[in-house]
Amino acid sequence: MRQVLVYPGEDGYWVAECPSLPGCISQGQTRQEAIINIREAIEGYIAALEEDGLPVPEERESLLVAV
């Protein structure tokens, strides 16, 4: 399980990103679509790393607070 941040983007789309996988980001017209899309992006990201014989970054446990 990986931490995912979902937030409204400037263009009216929802943005979803996975902080433990640098550059793994997606979006969707709805929050739910963004979540579905980031799941696919995470799977593809990890598959690409494994295919290239690269290590998969571990999930970092952290607390995020919006101020």
N, CA, C and O atoms as a Tripos MOL2 file, in Angstrom:
@<TRIPOS>MOLECULE
protein
  268   267    67     0     0
PROTEIN
NO_CHARGES

@<TRIPOS>ATOM
      1 N           0.8530   -1.1780    0.0000 N.3       1 MET1
      2 CA          0.0000    0.0000    0.0000 C.3       1 MET1
      3 C           0.8940    1.2340    0.0000 C.2       1 MET1
      4 O           1.8820    1.3040    0.7310 O.2       1 MET1
      5 N           0.5380    2.1810   -0.8120 N.am      2 ARG2
      6 CA          1.3200    3.4030   -0.9260 C.3       2 ARG2
      7 C           0.4620    4.6220   -0.6230 C.2       2 ARG2
      8 O          -0.7350    4.6530   -0.9070 O.2       2 ARG2
      9 N           1.0970    5.6100   -0.0480 N.am      3 GLN3
     10 CA          0.4210    6.8640    0.2470 C.3       3 GLN3
     11 C           0.2030    7.6160   -1.0660 C.2       3 GLN3
     12 O           1.1060    7.6960   -1.8980 O.2       3 GLN3
     13 N          -0.9710    8.1530   -1.2420 N.am      4 VAL4
     14 CA         -1.3150    8.9170   -2.4370 C.3       4 VAL4
     15 C          -1.9280   10.2440   -2.0090 C.2       4 VAL4
     16 O          -2.7780   10.2880   -1.1190 O.2       4 VAL4
     17 N          -1.4950   11.3080   -2.6410 N.am      5 LEU5
     18 CA         -2.0700   12.6300   -2.3940 C.3       5 LEU5
     19 C          -3.0160   12.9530   -3.5400 C.2       5 LEU5
     20 O          -2.6470   12.8220   -4.7080 O.2       5 LEU5
     21 N          -4.2210   13.3720   -3.2160 N.am      6 VAL6
     22 CA         -5.2090   13.7390   -4.2310 C.3       6 VAL6
     23 C          -5.6890   15.1530   -3.8980 C.2       6 VAL6
     24 O          -6.1040   15.4470   -2.7770 O.2       6 VAL6
     25 N          -5.6180   16.0190   -4.9170 N.am      7 TYR7
     26 CA         -6.0080   17.4030   -4.6800 C.3       7 TYR7
     27 C          -6.5080   18.0250   -5.9870 C.2       7 TYR7
     28 O          -6.1570   17.5610   -7.0710 O.2       7 TYR7
     29 N          -7.3220   19.0690   -5.8810 N.am      8 PRO8
     30 CA         -7.8300   19.7160   -7.1000 C.3       8 PRO8
     31 C          -6.7100   20.4830   -7.7940 C.2       8 PRO8
     32 O          -5.9560   21.2190   -7.1590 O.2       8 PRO8
     33 N          -6.6170   20.2960   -9.1090 N.am      9 GLY9
     34 CA         -5.6260   21.0140   -9.9020 C.3       9 GLY9
     35 C          -6.1730   22.3490  -10.3710 C.2       9 GLY9
     36 O          -7.3550   22.6470  -10.1980 O.2       9 GLY9
     37 N          -5.3090   23.1400  -10.9600 N.am     10 GLU10
     38 CA         -5.7050   24.4730  -11.4200 C.3      10 GLU10
     39 C          -6.6130   24.4250  -12.6400 C.2      10 GLU10
     40 O          -7.3340   25.3850  -12.9100 O.2      10 GLU10
     41 N          -6.5900   23.3190  -13.3830 N.am     11 ASP11
     42 CA         -7.3590   23.2250  -14.6240 C.3      11 ASP11
     43 C          -8.7230   22.5730  -14.4430 C.2      11 ASP11
     44 O          -9.3940   22.2580  -15.4260 O.2      11 ASP11
     45 N          -9.1440   22.3660  -13.1850 N.am     12 GLY12
     46 CA        -10.4350   21.7480  -12.9250 C.3      12 GLY12
     47 C         -10.3690   20.2340  -12.7930 C.2      12 GLY12
     48 O         -11.3470   19.6010  -12.3950 O.2      12 GLY12
     49 N          -9.2200   19.6510  -13.1250 N.am     13 TYR13
     50 CA         -9.0250   18.2140  -12.9490 C.3      13 TYR13
     51 C          -8.5190   17.9450  -11.5470 C.2      13 TYR13
     52 O          -8.0300   18.8440  -10.8640 O.2      13 TYR13
     53 N          -8.6440   16.6930  -11.1260 N.am     14 TRP14
     54 CA         -8.0750   16.2490   -9.8600 C.3      14 TRP14
     55 C          -6.6980   15.6750  -10.1370 C.2      14 TRP14
     56 O          -6.5120   14.9490  -11.1140 O.2      14 TRP14
     57 N          -5.7400   15.9890   -9.2960 N.am     15 VAL15
     58 CA         -4.3660   15.5110   -9.4330 C.3      15 VAL15
     59 C          -4.1150   14.4710   -8.3460 C.2      15 VAL15
     60 O          -4.5420   14.6380   -7.2030 O.2      15 VAL15
     61 N          -3.4180   13.4000   -8.7120 N.am     16 ALA16
     62 CA         -3.0470   12.3630   -7.7450 C.3      16 ALA16
     63 C          -1.5710   12.0580   -7.9340 C.2      16 ALA16
     64 O          -1.0990   11.8840   -9.0580 O.2      16 ALA16
     65 N          -0.8490   11.9950   -6.8240 N.am     17 GLU17
     66 CA          0.5640   11.6660   -6.9150 C.3      17 GLU17
     67 C           0.9760   10.7570   -5.7670 C.2      17 GLU17
     68 O           0.3710   10.7520   -4.6960 O.2      17 GLU17
     69 N           2.0180    9.9980   -6.0270 N.am     18 CYS18
     70 CA          2.5430    9.0510   -5.0460 C.3      18 CYS18
     71 C           3.9330    9.5390   -4.6280 C.2      18 CYS18
     72 O           4.8920    9.3540   -5.3790 O.2      18 CYS18
     73 N           4.0660   10.1570   -3.4510 N.am     19 PRO19
     74 CA          5.3410   10.7480   -3.0380 C.3      19 PRO19
     75 C           6.5110    9.7630   -2.9530 C.2      19 PRO19
     76 O           7.6570   10.1600   -3.1580 O.2      19 PRO19
     77 N           6.2480    8.5020   -2.6590 N.am     20 SER20
     78 CA          7.3470    7.5440   -2.5200 C.3      20 SER20
     79 C           7.8890    7.0720   -3.8700 C.2      20 SER20
     80 O           8.9130    6.3930   -3.9250 O.2      20 SER20
     81 N           7.2030    7.4310   -4.9590 N.am     21 LEU21
     82 CA          7.6570    7.0980   -6.3050 C.3      21 LEU21
     83 C           7.8280    8.4130   -7.0690 C.2      21 LEU21
     84 O           6.8780    8.8920   -7.6880 O.2      21 LEU21
     85 N           9.0170    8.9960   -7.0330 N.am     22 PRO22
     86 CA          9.2420   10.3100   -7.6430 C.3      22 PRO22
     87 C           8.7530   10.3810   -9.0930 C.2      22 PRO22
     88 O           9.1020    9.5420   -9.9220 O.2      22 PRO22
     89 N           7.9490   11.3870   -9.3740 N.am     23 GLY23
     90 CA          7.4390   11.5900  -10.7240 C.3      23 GLY23
     91 C           6.2060   10.7860  -11.0560 C.2      23 GLY23
     92 O           5.6850   10.9040  -12.1650 O.2      23 GLY23
     93 N           5.7180    9.9710  -10.1350 N.am     24 CYS24
     94 CA          4.5190    9.1700  -10.3810 C.3      24 CYS24
     95 C           3.3060   10.0370  -10.0570 C.2      24 CYS24
     96 O           2.9450   10.2340   -8.8960 O.2      24 CYS24
     97 N           2.6940   10.5440  -11.1160 N.am     25 ILE25
     98 CA          1.5890   11.4770  -10.9610 C.3      25 ILE25
     99 C           0.5570   11.2030  -12.0490 C.2      25 ILE25
    100 O           0.9060   10.7680  -13.1460 O.2      25 ILE25
    101 N          -0.6950   11.4530  -11.7490 N.am     26 SER26
    102 CA         -1.7670   11.2580  -12.7100 C.3      26 SER26
    103 C          -2.8610   12.2670  -12.4130 C.2      26 SER26
    104 O          -2.7370   13.0800  -11.4970 O.2      26 SER26
    105 N          -3.9250   12.2090  -13.1870 N.am     27 GLN27
    106 CA         -5.0500   13.1100  -12.9600 C.3      27 GLN27
    107 C          -6.3270   12.4840  -13.4840 C.2      27 GLN27
    108 O          -6.2920   11.4450  -14.1430 O.2      27 GLN27
    109 N          -7.4440   13.1100  -13.1950 N.am     28 GLY28
    110 CA         -8.7320   12.6500  -13.6840 C.3      28 GLY28
    111 C          -9.7470   13.7720  -13.5950 C.2      28 GLY28
    112 O          -9.5460   14.7520  -12.8770 O.2      28 GLY28
    113 N         -10.8280   13.6240  -14.3230 N.am     29 GLN29
    114 CA        -11.8750   14.6500  -14.2940 C.3      29 GLN29
    115 C         -12.6060   14.6640  -12.9540 C.2      29 GLN29
    116 O         -13.1520   15.6910  -12.5500 O.2      29 GLN29
    117 N         -12.6160   13.5220  -12.2670 N.am     30 THR30
    118 CA        -13.2170   13.4340  -10.9370 C.3      30 THR30
    119 C         -12.1720   12.8890   -9.9740 C.2      30 THR30
    120 O         -11.1430   12.3540  -10.3870 O.2      30 THR30
    121 N         -12.4520   13.0340   -8.6980 N.am     31 ARG31
    122 CA        -11.5390   12.5030   -7.6760 C.3      31 ARG31
    123 C         -11.3810   10.9940   -7.8490 C.2      31 ARG31
    124 O         -10.2670   10.4740   -7.8000 O.2      31 ARG31
    125 N         -12.4900   10.2970   -8.0510 N.am     32 GLN32
    126 CA        -12.4590    8.8460   -8.2040 C.3      32 GLN32
    127 C         -11.6540    8.4320   -9.4390 C.2      32 GLN32
    128 O         -10.8960    7.4630   -9.3900 O.2      32 GLN32
    129 N         -11.8170    9.1550  -10.5290 N.am     33 GLU33
    130 CA        -11.0620    8.8420  -11.7430 C.3      33 GLU33
    131 C          -9.5610    9.0470  -11.5130 C.2      33 GLU33
    132 O          -8.7430    8.2700  -12.0060 O.2      33 GLU33
    133 N          -9.2030   10.0940  -10.7630 N.am     34 ALA34
    134 CA         -7.7930   10.3380  -10.4480 C.3      34 ALA34
    135 C          -7.2200    9.1950   -9.6240 C.2      34 ALA34
    136 O          -6.0720    8.8030   -9.8270 O.2      34 ALA34
    137 N          -8.0070    8.6540   -8.6940 N.am     35 ILE35
    138 CA         -7.5480    7.5350   -7.8590 C.3      35 ILE35
    139 C          -7.3540    6.2800   -8.7070 C.2      35 ILE35
    140 O          -6.3640    5.5670   -8.5420 O.2      35 ILE35
    141 N          -8.2820    6.0100   -9.6010 N.am     36 ILE36
    142 CA         -8.1500    4.8560  -10.4970 C.3      36 ILE36
    143 C          -6.8980    5.0220  -11.3660 C.2      36 ILE36
    144 O          -6.1320    4.0760  -11.5480 O.2      36 ILE36
    145 N          -6.7000    6.2180  -11.8910 N.am     37 ASN37
    146 CA         -5.5600    6.4700  -12.7620 C.3      37 ASN37
    147 C          -4.2250    6.3720  -12.0330 C.2      37 ASN37
    148 O          -3.2520    5.8810  -12.6060 O.2      37 ASN37
    149 N          -4.1540    6.8290  -10.7770 N.am     38 ILE38
    150 CA         -2.8830    6.7480  -10.0590 C.3      38 ILE38
    151 C          -2.5790    5.3000   -9.6950 C.2      38 ILE38
    152 O          -1.4100    4.9170   -9.6400 O.2      38 ILE38
    153 N          -3.5970    4.4910   -9.4450 N.am     39 ARG39
    154 CA         -3.3420    3.0590   -9.1960 C.3      39 ARG39
    155 C          -2.6680    2.4290  -10.4080 C.2      39 ARG39
    156 O          -1.7020    1.6770  -10.2720 O.2      39 ARG39
    157 N          -3.1850    2.7410  -11.5970 N.am     40 GLU40
    158 CA         -2.5880    2.2210  -12.8320 C.3      40 GLU40
    159 C          -1.1690    2.7680  -13.0100 C.2      40 GLU40
    160 O          -0.2700    2.0410  -13.4330 O.2      40 GLU40
    161 N          -0.9700    4.0450  -12.6870 N.am     41 ALA41
    162 CA          0.3550    4.6530  -12.8250 C.3      41 ALA41
    163 C           1.3590    3.9990  -11.8760 C.2      41 ALA41
    164 O           2.5060    3.7620  -12.2540 O.2      41 ALA41
    165 N           0.9350    3.7090  -10.6520 N.am     42 ILE42
    166 CA          1.8180    3.0580   -9.6750 C.3      42 ILE42
    167 C           2.1950    1.6680  -10.1670 C.2      42 ILE42
    168 O           3.3650    1.2890  -10.1120 O.2      42 ILE42
    169 N           1.2250    0.9090  -10.6430 N.am     43 GLU43
    170 CA          1.5090   -0.4360  -11.1570 C.3      43 GLU43
    171 C           2.4980   -0.3720  -12.3180 C.2      43 GLU43
    172 O           3.4390   -1.1640  -12.3730 O.2      43 GLU43
    173 N           2.2920    0.5620  -13.2410 N.am     44 GLY44
    174 CA          3.1860    0.7050  -14.3800 C.3      44 GLY44
    175 C           4.5800    1.1540  -13.9690 C.2      44 GLY44
    176 O           5.5720    0.6750  -14.5170 O.2      44 GLY44
    177 N           4.6630    2.0540  -13.0260 N.am     45 TYR45
    178 CA          5.9330    2.5780  -12.5190 C.3      45 TYR45
    179 C           6.7550    1.4430  -11.9190 C.2      45 TYR45
    180 O           7.9330    1.2820  -12.2380 O.2      45 TYR45
    181 N           6.1190    0.6530  -11.0430 N.am     46 ILE46
    182 CA          6.8110   -0.4510  -10.3870 C.3      46 ILE46
    183 C           7.2060   -1.5190  -11.4020 C.2      46 ILE46
    184 O           8.3090   -2.0600  -11.3310 O.2      46 ILE46
    185 N           6.3230   -1.8270  -12.3410 N.am     47 ALA47
    186 CA          6.6350   -2.8210  -13.3730 C.3      47 ALA47
    187 C           7.8350   -2.3810  -14.2010 C.2      47 ALA47
    188 O           8.6860   -3.2050  -14.5370 O.2      47 ALA47
    189 N           7.9180   -1.1000  -14.5330 N.am     48 ALA48
    190 CA          9.0400   -0.5900  -15.3200 C.3      48 ALA48
    191 C          10.3480   -0.6990  -14.5400 C.2      48 ALA48
    192 O          11.3770   -1.0700  -15.1050 O.2      48 ALA48
    193 N          10.3170   -0.3810  -13.2540 N.am     49 LEU49
    194 CA         11.5210   -0.5130  -12.4350 C.3      49 LEU49
    195 C          11.9820   -1.9640  -12.3830 C.2      49 LEU49
    196 O          13.1640   -2.2600  -12.5630 O.2      49 LEU49
    197 N          11.0360   -2.8640  -12.1340 N.am     50 GLU50
    198 CA         11.3780   -4.2880  -12.0430 C.3      50 GLU50
    199 C          11.9130   -4.8100  -13.3760 C.2      50 GLU50
    200 O          12.8650   -5.5900  -13.4020 O.2      50 GLU50
    201 N          11.3100   -4.3840  -14.4680 N.am     51 GLU51
    202 CA         11.7440   -4.8070  -15.7980 C.3      51 GLU51
    203 C          13.1750   -4.3580  -16.0840 C.2      51 GLU51
    204 O          13.9330   -5.0630  -16.7490 O.2      51 GLU51
    205 N          13.5330   -3.1890  -15.5800 N.am     52 ASP52
    206 CA         14.8800   -2.6530  -15.7730 C.3      52 ASP52
    207 C          15.8610   -3.1240  -14.7090 C.2      52 ASP52
    208 O          17.0310   -2.7420  -14.7350 O.2      52 ASP52
    209 N          15.3970   -3.9510  -13.7720 N.am     53 GLY53
    210 CA         16.2660   -4.4620  -12.7110 C.3      53 GLY53
    211 C          16.6420   -3.4150  -11.6820 C.2      53 GLY53
    212 O          17.6740   -3.5310  -11.0210 O.2      53 GLY53
    213 N          15.8150   -2.4020  -11.5440 N.am     54 LEU54
    214 CA         16.0820   -1.3340  -10.5860 C.3      54 LEU54
    215 C          15.2960   -1.5740   -9.2990 C.2      54 LEU54
    216 O          14.2360   -2.2000   -9.3230 O.2      54 LEU54
    217 N          15.8130   -1.0760   -8.1760 N.am     55 PRO55
    218 CA         15.0950   -1.2690   -6.9130 C.3      55 PRO55
    219 C          13.8090   -0.4410   -6.8660 C.2      55 PRO55
    220 O          13.7430    0.6700   -7.3930 O.2      55 PRO55
    221 N          12.8110   -1.0020   -6.2320 N.am     56 VAL56
    222 CA         11.5370   -0.3000   -6.0370 C.3      56 VAL56
    223 C          11.6310    0.4420   -4.7060 C.2      56 VAL56
    224 O          11.8500   -0.1860   -3.6700 O.2      56 VAL56
    225 N          11.4710    1.7670   -4.7130 N.am     57 PRO57
    226 CA         11.5420    2.5200   -3.4550 C.3      57 PRO57
    227 C          10.5150    2.0120   -2.4450 C.2      57 PRO57
    228 O           9.3760    1.7020   -2.7940 O.2      57 PRO57
    229 N          10.9400    1.9360   -1.1990 N.am     58 GLU58
    230 CA         10.0250    1.5290   -0.1390 C.3      58 GLU58
    231 C           9.0990    2.6880    0.1830 C.2      58 GLU58
    232 O           9.4400    3.8540   -0.0150 O.2      58 GLU58
    233 N           7.9310    2.3440    0.6810 N.am     59 GLU59
    234 CA          6.9840    3.3580    1.1320 C.3      59 GLU59
    235 C           7.5590    4.0080    2.3820 C.2      59 GLU59
    236 O           8.0400    3.3320    3.2920 O.2      59 GLU59
    237 N           7.5010    5.3110    2.4040 N.am     60 ARG60
    238 CA          7.9560    6.0440    3.5880 C.3      60 ARG60
    239 C           6.7330    6.4310    4.3960 C.2      60 ARG60
    240 O           5.7860    7.0230    3.8800 O.2      60 ARG60
    241 N           6.7710    6.0900    5.6510 N.am     61 GLU61
    242 CA          5.6570    6.4920    6.5000 C.3      61 GLU61
    243 C           5.8850    7.9430    6.9050 C.2      61 GLU61
    244 O           6.9590    8.3010    7.3870 O.2      61 GLU61
    245 N           4.8890    8.7520    6.7080 N.am     62 SER62
    246 CA          5.0340   10.1530    7.0760 C.3      62 SER62
    247 C           3.6500   10.7210    7.4070 C.2      62 SER62
    248 O           2.6130   10.1500    7.0680 O.2      62 SER62
    249 N           3.6850   11.8140    8.0500 N.am     63 LEU63
    250 CA          2.4670   12.5390    8.4000 C.3      63 LEU63
    251 C           2.4680   13.8370    7.6200 C.2      63 LEU63
    252 O           3.4100   14.6240    7.7170 O.2      63 LEU63
    253 N           1.4300   14.0630    6.8540 N.am     64 LEU64
    254 CA          1.3260   15.2950    6.0930 C.3      64 LEU64
    255 C           0.2270   16.1440    6.7070 C.2      64 LEU64
    256 O          -0.8820   15.6710    6.9560 O.2      64 LEU64
    257 N           0.5510   17.3850    6.9430 N.am     65 VAL65
    258 CA         -0.4100   18.3020    7.5410 C.3      65 VAL65
    259 C          -0.5530   19.5090    6.6260 C.2      65 VAL65
    260 O           0.4340   20.1670    6.2990 O.2      65 VAL65
    261 N          -1.7700   19.7950    6.2180 N.am     66 ALA66
    262 CA         -2.0130   20.9830    5.4080 C.3      66 ALA66
    263 C          -2.2770   22.1620    6.3270 C.2      66 ALA66
    264 O          -3.0940   22.0780    7.2440 O.2      66 ALA66
    265 N          -1.5930   23.2390    6.0800 N.am     67 VAL67
    266 CA         -1.7370   24.4320    6.9340 C.3      67 VAL67
    267 C          -2.3640   25.5360    6.1280 C.2      67 VAL67
    268 O          -2.5790   26.6330    6.6450 O.2      67 VAL67
@<TRIPOS>BOND
     1     1     2 1
     2     2     3 1
     3     3     4 2
     4     3     5 am
     5     5     6 1
     6     6     7 1
     7     7     8 2
     8     7     9 am
     9     9    10 1
    10    10    11 1
    11    11    12 2
    12    11    13 am
    13    13    14 1
    14    14    15 1
    15    15    16 2
    16    15    17 am
    17    17    18 1
    18    18    19 1
    19    19    20 2
    20    19    21 am
    21    21    22 1
    22    22    23 1
    23    23    24 2
    24    23    25 am
    25    25    26 1
    26    26    27 1
    27    27    28 2
    28    27    29 am
    29    29    30 1
    30    30    31 1
    31    31    32 2
    32    31    33 am
    33    33    34 1
    34    34    35 1
    35    35    36 2
    36    35    37 am
    37    37    38 1
    38    38    39 1
    39    39    40 2
    40    39    41 am
    41    41    42 1
    42    42    43 1
    43    43    44 2
    44    43    45 am
    45    45    46 1
    46    46    47 1
    47    47    48 2
    48    47    49 am
    49    49    50 1
    50    50    51 1
    51    51    52 2
    52    51    53 am
    53    53    54 1
    54    54    55 1
    55    55    56 2
    56    55    57 am
    57    57    58 1
    58    58    59 1
    59    59    60 2
    60    59    61 am
    61    61    62 1
    62    62    63 1
    63    63    64 2
    64    63    65 am
    65    65    66 1
    66    66    67 1
    67    67    68 2
    68    67    69 am
    69    69    70 1
    70    70    71 1
    71    71    72 2
    72    71    73 am
    73    73    74 1
    74    74    75 1
    75    75    76 2
    76    75    77 am
    77    77    78 1
    78    78    79 1
    79    79    80 2
    80    79    81 am
    81    81    82 1
    82    82    83 1
    83    83    84 2
    84    83    85 am
    85    85    86 1
    86    86    87 1
    87    87    88 2
    88    87    89 am
    89    89    90 1
    90    90    91 1
    91    91    92 2
    92    91    93 am
    93    93    94 1
    94    94    95 1
    95    95    96 2
    96    95    97 am
    97    97    98 1
    98    98    99 1
    99    99   100 2
   100    99   101 am
   101   101   102 1
   102   102   103 1
   103   103   104 2
   104   103   105 am
   105   105   106 1
   106   106   107 1
   107   107   108 2
   108   107   109 am
   109   109   110 1
   110   110   111 1
   111   111   112 2
   112   111   113 am
   113   113   114 1
   114   114   115 1
   115   115   116 2
   116   115   117 am
   117   117   118 1
   118   118   119 1
   119   119   120 2
   120   119   121 am
   121   121   122 1
   122   122   123 1
   123   123   124 2
   124   123   125 am
   125   125   126 1
   126   126   127 1
   127   127   128 2
   128   127   129 am
   129   129   130 1
   130   130   131 1
   131   131   132 2
   132   131   133 am
   133   133   134 1
   134   134   135 1
   135   135   136 2
   136   135   137 am
   137   137   138 1
   138   138   139 1
   139   139   140 2
   140   139   141 am
   141   141   142 1
   142   142   143 1
   143   143   144 2
   144   143   145 am
   145   145   146 1
   146   146   147 1
   147   147   148 2
   148   147   149 am
   149   149   150 1
   150   150   151 1
   151   151   152 2
   152   151   153 am
   153   153   154 1
   154   154   155 1
   155   155   156 2
   156   155   157 am
   157   157   158 1
   158   158   159 1
   159   159   160 2
   160   159   161 am
   161   161   162 1
   162   162   163 1
   163   163   164 2
   164   163   165 am
   165   165   166 1
   166   166   167 1
   167   167   168 2
   168   167   169 am
   169   169   170 1
   170   170   171 1
   171   171   172 2
   172   171   173 am
   173   173   174 1
   174   174   175 1
   175   175   176 2
   176   175   177 am
   177   177   178 1
   178   178   179 1
   179   179   180 2
   180   179   181 am
   181   181   182 1
   182   182   183 1
   183   183   184 2
   184   183   185 am
   185   185   186 1
   186   186   187 1
   187   187   188 2
   188   187   189 am
   189   189   190 1
   190   190   191 1
   191   191   192 2
   192   191   193 am
   193   193   194 1
   194   194   195 1
   195   195   196 2
   196   195   197 am
   197   197   198 1
   198   198   199 1
   199   199   200 2
   200   199   201 am
   201   201   202 1
   202   202   203 1
   203   203   204 2
   204   203   205 am
   205   205   206 1
   206   206   207 1
   207   207   208 2
   208   207   209 am
   209   209   210 1
   210   210   211 1
   211   211   212 2
   212   211   213 am
   213   213   214 1
   214   214   215 1
   215   215   216 2
   216   215   217 am
   217   217   218 1
   218   218   219 1
   219   219   220 2
   220   219   221 am
   221   221   222 1
   222   222   223 1
   223   223   224 2
   224   223   225 am
   225   225   226 1
   226   226   227 1
   227   227   228 2
   228   227   229 am
   229   229   230 1
   230   230   231 1
   231   231   232 2
   232   231   233 am
   233   233   234 1
   234   234   235 1
   235   235   236 2
   236   235   237 am
   237   237   238 1
   238   238   239 1
   239   239   240 2
   240   239   241 am
   241   241   242 1
   242   242   243 1
   243   243   244 2
   244   243   245 am
   245   245   246 1
   246   246   247 1
   247   247   248 2
   248   247   249 am
   249   249   250 1
   250   250   251 1
   251   251   252 2
   252   251   253 am
   253   253   254 1
   254   254   255 1
   255   255   256 2
   256   255   257 am
   257   257   258 1
   258   258   259 1
   259   259   260 2
   260   259   261 am
   261   261   262 1
   262   262   263 1
   263   263   264 2
   264   263   265 am
   265   265   266 1
   266   266   267 1
   267   267   268 2
@<TRIPOS>SUBSTRUCTURE
     1 MET1         2 RESIDUE 1 A MET
     2 ARG2         6 RESIDUE 1 A ARG
     3 GLN3        10 RESIDUE 1 A GLN
     4 VAL4        14 RESIDUE 1 A VAL
     5 LEU5        18 RESIDUE 1 A LEU
     6 VAL6        22 RESIDUE 1 A VAL
     7 TYR7        26 RESIDUE 1 A TYR
     8 PRO8        30 RESIDUE 1 A PRO
     9 GLY9        34 RESIDUE 1 A GLY
    10 GLU10       38 RESIDUE 1 A GLU
    11 ASP11       42 RESIDUE 1 A ASP
    12 GLY12       46 RESIDUE 1 A GLY
    13 TYR13       50 RESIDUE 1 A TYR
    14 TRP14       54 RESIDUE 1 A TRP
    15 VAL15       58 RESIDUE 1 A VAL
    16 ALA16       62 RESIDUE 1 A ALA
    17 GLU17       66 RESIDUE 1 A GLU
    18 CYS18       70 RESIDUE 1 A CYS
    19 PRO19       74 RESIDUE 1 A PRO
    20 SER20       78 RESIDUE 1 A SER
    21 LEU21       82 RESIDUE 1 A LEU
    22 PRO22       86 RESIDUE 1 A PRO
    23 GLY23       90 RESIDUE 1 A GLY
    24 CYS24       94 RESIDUE 1 A CYS
    25 ILE25       98 RESIDUE 1 A ILE
    26 SER26      102 RESIDUE 1 A SER
    27 GLN27      106 RESIDUE 1 A GLN
    28 GLY28      110 RESIDUE 1 A GLY
    29 GLN29      114 RESIDUE 1 A GLN
    30 THR30      118 RESIDUE 1 A THR
    31 ARG31      122 RESIDUE 1 A ARG
    32 GLN32      126 RESIDUE 1 A GLN
    33 GLU33      130 RESIDUE 1 A GLU
    34 ALA34      134 RESIDUE 1 A ALA
    35 ILE35      138 RESIDUE 1 A ILE
    36 ILE36      142 RESIDUE 1 A ILE
    37 ASN37      146 RESIDUE 1 A ASN
    38 ILE38      150 RESIDUE 1 A ILE
    39 ARG39      154 RESIDUE 1 A ARG
    40 GLU40      158 RESIDUE 1 A GLU
    41 ALA41      162 RESIDUE 1 A ALA
    42 ILE42      166 RESIDUE 1 A ILE
    43 GLU43      170 RESIDUE 1 A GLU
    44 GLY44      174 RESIDUE 1 A GLY
    45 TYR45      178 RESIDUE 1 A TYR
    46 ILE46      182 RESIDUE 1 A ILE
    47 ALA47      186 RESIDUE 1 A ALA
    48 ALA48      190 RESIDUE 1 A ALA
    49 LEU49      194 RESIDUE 1 A LEU
    50 GLU50      198 RESIDUE 1 A GLU
    51 GLU51      202 RESIDUE 1 A GLU
    52 ASP52      206 RESIDUE 1 A ASP
    53 GLY53      210 RESIDUE 1 A GLY
    54 LEU54      214 RESIDUE 1 A LEU
    55 PRO55      218 RESIDUE 1 A PRO
    56 VAL56      222 RESIDUE 1 A VAL
    57 PRO57      226 RESIDUE 1 A PRO
    58 GLU58      230 RESIDUE 1 A GLU
    59 GLU59      234 RESIDUE 1 A GLU
    60 ARG60      238 RESIDUE 1 A ARG
    61 GLU61      242 RESIDUE 1 A GLU
    62 SER62      246 RESIDUE 1 A SER
    63 LEU63      250 RESIDUE 1 A LEU
    64 LEU64      254 RESIDUE 1 A LEU
    65 VAL65      258 RESIDUE 1 A VAL
    66 ALA66      262 RESIDUE 1 A ALA
    67 VAL67      266 RESIDUE 1 A VAL
